């Protein structure tokens, strides 16, 4: 399986993001945009969000079928998407 993994850490206390990826900054932005686009219309996640000081999100892009697997410690897909959206808003000039 050929894939690319992007890790995003959001520290709620410092309000800062850290990114670890082999993708360029523009590539990370495009990956997140595609993940969020894929979640449009997916419905509401009523799961209780986890309260954390640091949220970790990993996005694995599988090239073989152009799919994404998202893992996080947020406990709620809406919170995960909100963190990713906040990251995009801060990175787009």
C-alpha positions as CSV (number, residue, x, y, z in Angstrom):
1,X,0.0,0.0,0.0
2,X,1.4,3.3,-1.1
3,X,0.3,6.2,1.2
4,X,1.1,9.5,2.7
5,X,0.5,10.3,6.4
6,X,0.1,13.8,7.7
7,X,0.1,14.5,11.4
8,X,-1.4,17.6,12.9
9,X,-1.1,18.6,16.5
10,X,-3.2,21.4,18.0
11,X,-2.3,22.7,21.4
12,X,-5.3,24.4,22.9
13,X,-3.3,26.3,25.6
14,X,-0.8,27.8,23.2
15,X,-3.3,28.0,20.3
16,X,-0.6,26.6,18.0
17,X,-0.4,23.9,15.4
18,X,2.4,21.5,14.5
19,X,2.5,19.6,11.3
20,X,4.6,16.6,10.3
21,X,4.2,15.4,6.7
22,X,6.3,14.6,3.7
23,X,3.9,16.8,1.7
24,X,4.7,20.4,0.9
25,X,2.7,23.1,2.8
26,X,0.5,23.5,-0.3
27,X,0.1,19.7,-0.4
28,X,-1.0,19.6,3.3
29,X,-3.5,22.3,2.5
30,X,-4.9,20.3,-0.4
31,X,-5.1,17.1,1.6
32,X,-7.1,18.9,4.3
33,X,-9.4,20.6,1.8
34,X,-10.2,17.2,0.2
35,X,-10.8,15.6,3.6
36,X,-13.2,18.3,4.6
37,X,-14.9,18.2,1.2
38,X,-15.5,14.5,1.6
39,X,-17.2,15.1,4.9
40,X,-19.8,17.5,3.6
41,X,-23.2,16.0,4.1
42,X,-21.9,13.1,6.2
43,X,-24.3,14.0,9.0
44,X,-24.0,15.0,12.6
45,X,-21.7,13.2,15.0
46,X,-23.4,13.3,18.4
47,X,-20.4,11.7,20.2
48,X,-19.2,13.6,23.3
49,X,-15.9,15.4,22.4
50,X,-12.9,14.5,24.5
51,X,-11.5,17.4,26.5
52,X,-7.7,17.6,25.8
53,X,-5.0,20.1,26.1
54,X,-3.5,18.8,22.9
55,X,-5.4,17.3,20.0
56,X,-3.7,14.9,17.6
57,X,-5.0,14.2,14.1
58,X,-3.5,11.8,11.6
59,X,-4.6,11.7,8.0
60,X,-3.6,8.8,5.9
61,X,-4.0,9.2,2.1
62,X,-4.1,5.8,0.4
63,X,-3.0,6.4,-3.2
64,X,-4.3,3.0,-4.4
65,X,-7.9,4.0,-4.1
66,X,-7.6,7.7,-3.4
67,X,-9.2,7.4,0.1
68,X,-8.5,9.0,3.4
69,X,-8.4,7.5,6.9
70,X,-8.6,10.0,9.7
71,X,-7.7,9.2,13.3
72,X,-7.8,11.6,16.2
73,X,-8.1,11.9,19.9
74,X,-11.0,14.4,19.7
75,X,-13.8,11.9,20.2
76,X,-16.0,13.8,17.7
77,X,-15.8,14.2,13.9
78,X,-17.2,17.7,14.1
79,X,-14.4,18.8,16.5
80,X,-11.8,17.1,14.2
81,X,-13.2,18.9,11.2
82,X,-13.3,22.2,13.1
83,X,-9.7,21.9,14.1
84,X,-8.7,21.1,10.5
85,X,-10.8,24.1,9.2
86,X,-9.2,26.4,11.7
87,X,-5.8,25.2,10.5
88,X,-6.8,26.0,6.9
89,X,-8.1,29.5,7.8
90,X,-4.8,30.4,9.5
91,X,-2.7,29.0,6.6
92,X,-4.5,30.5,3.6
93,X,-3.3,34.1,2.9
